[in-house]
Amino acid sequence: MTPETWADVANWVLLAVGAAMAFGTGLALLAYRRDGVFPGQPVDEDGTPEKAPAIRSAYVKVVLGLALGVWGLAGLTTGSVIGI
């Protein structure tokens, strides 16, 4: 599907960024549940994280990503950028 207007491009960008944010952070949270550290988080010699992970902000990113994805998808189905 080729975007016909700038509103379509904006909706596709909202959908892509929201999906990437929700999916990527969700996978990082799954890795945290499995290993106890986020991917790429610095650890000490004994394998414990150097500082406390920001778990609450990760959940906020998942929720924000889902909201952006839904907003973009709704804009694609209605034909306009909702709220802009």
C-alpha positions in Angstrom: 0.0 0.0 0.0 1.5 3.3 -1.1 0.7 6.4 1.1 -1.4 8.9 -0.8 -1.1 11.9 1.5 1.2 13.2 4.2 -1.4 12.1 6.7 -1.0 8.6 5.6 2.8 8.9 6.0 2.3 10.3 9.5 0.0 7.4 10.4 2.5 4.8 9.1 5.2 6.5 11.1 3.1 6.4 14.3 2.3 2.8 13.7 5.9 1.8 13.0 7.4 3.7 16.0 4.7 2.5 18.3 5.1 -1.1 17.3 8.9 -0.9 17.5 8.7 0.7 21.0 6.2 -1.8 22.3 7.7 -4.9 20.7 11.4 -4.1 21.5 10.7 -3.0 25.1 8.4 -6.0 25.6 11.2 -8.3 24.5 13.6 -6.6 26.8 11.2 -7.1 29.7 11.0 -10.8 28.8 14.8 -11.0 28.9 14.8 -9.3 32.2 12.3 -11.8 33.7 14.5 -14.6 32.4 18.0 -13.3 33.3 17.4 -10.6 35.9 19.2 -7.9 33.8 18.2 -5.9 30.8 20.0 -6.6 27.6 23.1 -4.3 27.4 22.9 -3.4 31.1 26.3 -3.2 32.8 26.9 -5.9 35.4 29.5 -6.5 38.1 31.9 -9.4 38.1 29.4 -11.6 40.0 26.7 -10.9 37.4 24.5 -8.5 39.3 23.5 -5.2 37.8 25.6 -2.1 38.7 22.5 0.0 39.3 18.8 -0.8 39.8 17.0 -1.2 36.4 14.2 1.1 35.4 11.4 -1.4 35.2 8.6 1.1 35.6 9.8 3.2 32.7 10.0 0.0 30.6 6.3 -0.7 31.3 5.5 2.9 30.5 7.3 2.6 27.1 5.3 -0.6 26.3 2.0 1.2 27.1 3.1 4.3 25.2 4.1 2.2 22.2 0.8 0.4 22.2 -1.0 3.7 22.3 1.0 5.1 19.4 0.4 2.0 17.4 -3.3 2.1 18.0 -3.4 5.8 17.1 -1.5 5.2 13.9 -3.7 2.2 13.0 -6.9 4.1 13.7 -5.7 7.0 11.5 -5.0 4.6 8.7 -8.5 3.1 8.9 -10.3 6.5 9.2 -8.1 8.2 6.6 -6.8 11.1 8.7 -4.4 11.7 11.5 -6.6 11.5 14.6 -6.1 14.4 16.9 -3.8 16.4 14.7 
